[in-house]
């Protein structure tokens, strides 16, 4: 998946945040920036090693991003307990601040933000807290939401160039709920025919769509 994978920790509002760090072939010094990729619901088996999450990370690493894959509260060595997306979003905003302080050269490059399922809702909140229209004013070169949990959690408004991918046959988050969220924003949704929530058998398509988004002009 990466030239190397390391582990590192940040400090969230409930304690340590346990992260994997995927590093491209050129190493940290040769990276074009960094990406934050967020996993699905922690109470239903979601971890940073989820296959959709690792597919997102592979695409980011292939394009030269150092990629951070955190475990949310209560997963792995991350401290705290599940907080319905509220505490998780605050933790990830803290992680963004700490990463920028710890790795200023990477933070000066491009920043990509992605999430799957529950992680998509958290990613949207991180964008709202850290993005260009927030007090932090952080430029986000790519925002990618997969299996967007619009029927289950608060998903923030996102820019019109956000990549939103959903499975036609998703029985966890119905496609109709994502369309209801996207419609007021005039936000395009890329639908993979026949795909379910976890994109089984469709991860190659997912990776191709993500790579195209990361490399767009």
N, C-alpha and C positions, 0 to 999 in steps of 0.2 A: 504494500500500500504506500509506503514511504521509504526514502533512503534510510531513515531511522525514526524510531518512536521513543520518546523519553516521557517521563512523568514530572509534573511540577504541581505546586499548590498555590492557591491564592486564598485570601481571607474574605469570606462573605459575612453577612450580618448574623448568621447562625453558627459561624466557625469556619473551619477549613473547607476549601473547595478542591477536590481531587481531580486532576486533569491529565489527559494524555496530550502530548505535543508531537505532531507528525511533521517531520522536517524533510523538505525536498532534496533532490540530489545535490544541488549547489550549496547546501548547508544554510544555516541561519544568515550568513553574510551575503549569500547570493539570492535570497528570497526577494520577491517583489512587494511583499507586505504580509499581512496575516489574516486568517479567517477564524471565526468563532462558529462552531457547529453544535447545535443543541438537540438533545435526544427526546424520545417520546416519554409518555407518562410513567413516572417512577413507581407508582403503585401497581402497574400492570406489566412489569418486567422490562421497562425502558431503561437502558443504560447507554453510555457513550460507545459501546461496542455493537449497538444495533446495526443491522446490515444497511439500512438506508443512510444512517449517519456515517458509516465508514465509506459508503459510496460517495456521499457528498465530500468527505475529506479527501478521498482519492482524486477526485476531480480538481479540488482546490490545490492539492499538492502537485499534481501534474502541471498546473499552470504557474507554479512557483510560489504559492502561499505556504507559509508556516501555519499549521492548523491546530487550534486548541479545541479539544473535545472534553468538556467538563462532565463530571457526574453531578447531577442535582442533589439537593439535600437528602441525606439518608441512604445514598447509593454508594457502594464501594467504601472509600475512606472519607467521603464527604460528610461533614457533620450537620446536625439539625434534622428536622422532620418536614415532611411534605407540607407546603403552604399554599396549595391551590393556584400556583402561578405568581402570586403576589411577592412572596419572599424570594422566589426563584429569580424573578425579573430584577429585583433589587440586588441580589447576589451577582447576577451577570453584569449589571451596570458597574458594580464595584470591581469586578474582574477586569472589565474594559479599562477602567481608570488605572488599575494596578499594572496591567500589561503595558500600557502606554508609558508608565513611569519606569518600568523595569527594562523595556526593550525600545528605547526611543528611535533607533534606526528603523526597526520594523514598523513602528507606529507612524513613521513619516511616509511610509509607502501606502499601498492600497489596502483597504479593509473590506472584507466580505463577511456577511452575516447570514447564517442559514439555520433553519430549524425544521424538524419533522414532527408532525402531530402536536402533542402538547408543547414540544420545543418550538413549533412555529408560532404559537401564541406568545410564548416567552420572547422569542426573537423579535416579534412585532413591538412588544413593549420595550425591549432594549433599544430598538431603533427610535422609538418615541423619546426615550430618556437620553439617548446619546447621539442621535443623528444630527443632520445639518440644521434642523429647525429647533433644536434643543439648546439649553444653556451651554452644554459641552461643545456643540457645533462640530461634531466629528463627521467628516465626509465618509459616506458609505458607497463604495464603488459597485457593490452587488448585494442585493437582498433577495434571498431565495426561501420560499415557504412551500413545504411539501406536506400533503395530507393535512392541510390547514384545519385546525380544530375549532372551526367557527361555531359549531353547534354546542360546544362544551365549555369553552373558555372565552374570555374577553380578548379579541384580536383587534389590535389597533389599526387605524387607517395607515396605509402604506403608499409609497410613490407609484406612479403609473408604470414605471419601468421595472417593478418587482416581478420576479419569476415566480408564478404560482402554478404548481403541478398537482393534479389530483387524479385519482383513479375513478373511472366511470362506474365501477361496481363496488366502490368503497361502502362497506356496511357498518363501519365504525363512525365515520363522519360523512353523512350523505352529501353527495355532490350538490344537491339543491341548497343546502345550508351555506356552502362556500359561494355559490352563485348569488345567494341573497346578500351575503357580506360584500361580495365584489361589485355587485350591480350599482349601488349608489356611488361608487368610486370610479365607475367606468373602467374597471380593472380587468384586463384579459386573464383568462384562466386556461392553462394548457391541460387538456384532458387526455389521458392515456386510455384508449378503448379497452374494455375488458379488465382493467387493472383493479385490484383490491386495495385495501388501506396500506398494506405493507409492500406493495409493488412486486409481489413474488413473480419471477419470470420476466420482469420488466426493468430490472436495475440497469441493464445496459442502455436502455432507452433513457432512463433517468440521468445517467451519467452523461450521455450525449447532449441532452438538453441543458444540463448544468454547464458543461464545457462551452457550449455555444453562447450561453449567457455571460460567462466569465470573459470570453474573448471578443465579445461584441465591440464595435468601435465606440 
